[in-house]
Amino acid sequence: MFKKLAKQLKSEYMSKTFSPMTSPVKDDVKTPFLSKMSKYALNLYERKTDINNFKKLVLSDPENDSHNEMVDNLFAKTDCKNPFSDEALLELSENSRFLEDLGL
């Protein structure tokens, strides 16, 4: 009976500690250093993934210029000025406060 109980406890211990799949980030990391490193590694991985997904999205169709139409429609629907228009750039170049901020 004792051997059977010991064998069962050993198998439970082995299944808990030596699982074939482990998580790269554990919430119950024992040391604060490893906890910080795990969070930092996760942030780096997420940043790299976001950059790769953004790159795929941007480079998917370079001939697609529908974003320009969306911006034009947005400026047409609202009362704001188009910052890319010649009039807006001229007003900005004549703005004395803006020129002072630039040090000119």
C-alpha positions in Angstrom: 0.0 0.0 0.0 2.8 2.4 0.9 4.6 1.6 -2.5 1.4 2.3 -4.3 0.9 5.7 -2.6 4.5 6.7 -3.2 4.2 5.8 -6.8 1.0 7.9 -7.1 2.6 10.9 -5.4 5.7 10.6 -7.6 3.6 10.5 -10.8 1.6 13.6 -9.6 4.8 15.4 -8.8 6.4 14.5 -12.1 3.3 15.6 -14.0 3.2 19.0 -12.3 6.9 19.8 -12.5 7.9 18.3 -15.8 5.0 19.1 -18.2 5.9 18.8 -21.8 4.6 22.3 -22.7 5.6 25.2 -20.5 4.5 28.8 -20.7 7.2 31.3 -21.7 5.8 33.7 -19.2 4.7 32.5 -15.8 2.7 34.6 -13.3 4.1 32.8 -10.3 7.8 33.5 -10.9 9.6 33.2 -7.6 12.1 36.0 -8.0 11.4 39.6 -8.8 14.3 39.7 -11.3 12.8 36.9 -13.4 9.4 38.4 -13.1 10.7 41.7 -14.5 12.6 39.9 -17.2 9.6 37.9 -18.2 7.5 41.0 -18.5 10.2 42.8 -20.5 10.6 39.8 -22.8 6.8 39.7 -23.3 6.8 43.4 -24.2 9.6 43.0 -26.7 7.8 40.0 -28.3 4.5 42.0 -28.5 6.4 45.0 -30.0 8.1 42.8 -32.6 4.8 41.2 -33.5 3.0 44.5 -33.8 5.8 45.8 -36.1 5.7 42.7 -38.3 1.8 42.9 -38.6 2.0 46.6 -39.4 4.7 45.9 -42.0 2.5 43.3 -43.6 -0.5 45.6 -43.7 1.4 48.6 -45.1 3.4 46.6 -47.7 0.4 44.4 -48.8 -0.7 46.6 -51.7 1.5 49.6 -52.6 -0.8 50.6 -55.5 -3.7 51.1 -53.1 -4.2 54.8 -52.4 -7.7 54.6 -50.8 -6.3 56.2 -47.7 -5.9 59.5 -49.6 -9.6 59.4 -50.5 -10.5 58.7 -46.8 -8.5 61.7 -45.7 -10.1 63.9 -48.4 -13.6 62.8 -47.3 -12.8 63.4 -43.7 -11.7 67.0 -44.4 -14.8 67.5 -46.7 -17.2 66.4 -43.9 -15.7 68.4 -41.1 -15.1 72.1 -40.7 -11.4 71.8 -40.1 -8.8 73.1 -42.6 -6.7 70.7 -44.6 -3.2 71.1 -43.2 -1.7 70.0 -46.5 -3.3 72.8 -48.6 -1.2 75.6 -49.9 -3.3 78.2 -48.0 -2.7 76.5 -44.7 1.0 76.2 -45.3 1.1 79.9 -46.3 -0.7 80.9 -43.1 1.6 78.8 -41.0 4.7 80.3 -42.6 3.4 83.8 -41.8 2.5 83.0 -38.2 4.9 84.9 -36.0 4.3 82.8 -32.9 5.2 79.7 -34.8 8.3 81.3 -36.3 9.4 82.4 -32.8 9.0 78.8 -31.5 11.2 77.6 -34.3 13.8 80.3 -33.4 13.5 82.1 -36.7 
